Amino acid sequence: MPRPSLRAEQKQQTRQALMGAARNLMEGGRGFGSLSLREVARAAGIVPTGFYRHFADMDELGLALVAEVGETFRETIRQVRRHEFEMHGIIDASVRIFLAAVTANHAQFLFLAREQYGGSLPVRQAIAALRQRITDDLAADLKLMNRMSQLDDAALSVLADLVVKTVFATLPELIDPPAPGQPTHLSAEAKIIQQLRFIMIGGKHWHGLGKPGG
């Protein structure tokens, strides 16, 4: 009989194969909600009954995919944190690091871009929770940077929420290839850099929630 550690390794490999099969099917243009358990199992090279050794149903598989891209997303943010930038350069550097992560993990971010508005309620809720965790992390970072000292925690949370929602909303454009002959200033990368600059510059001059001039 296989050693327990080997069995665990084989189980993890099959679990990853199922997740990879779902991602591959979605890269072909399918939404997660349109995938069936049988076709995912078949694409992973296992019988449908084998699926249940790893996931209770397709929604649980979807939640695993959210957790996977969530870790990739948050690791990317940690890479940004490890760099010390001045405010005028942090946007450009952050976008470059983020785009490199999107390129290296295309299938994961494609899933995230599509399924934030997809047909599976548990998956949408998990993505919303991930977005909130990222927002909370960013708000804490903005407070530590102390470049908007006039803003209290509530105002920083609003600012962070706008940044994160802008990034999530732009994901489909960042993933899709640009239209032929598209002007450089209309590229997804250029637009998100300008949008984030606009938010950050506005934040530096904002007085906060419910304050005169706010």
Buried (B, 14 or more C-beta within 10 A) or exposed (E): EEEEEEEEEEEEEBBBBBBBBBBBBBEEEBBBBEBEBEBBBBBBEBEEEEBEEBBEEBBBBBBBBBEBBBEBBBEBBEBBEEEEEEEEEBBBBBBEBBBEBBEEBEBBBBBBBBBBEBEBEBBBEBBEEBBEEBBBBBBBBBBEEEBBEEBEEEBBBBBBBBBBEBBBEBBBBBBEEEEEEEEEEEBBBBBBBEBBBEBBEEBEEBEBEEEEEE
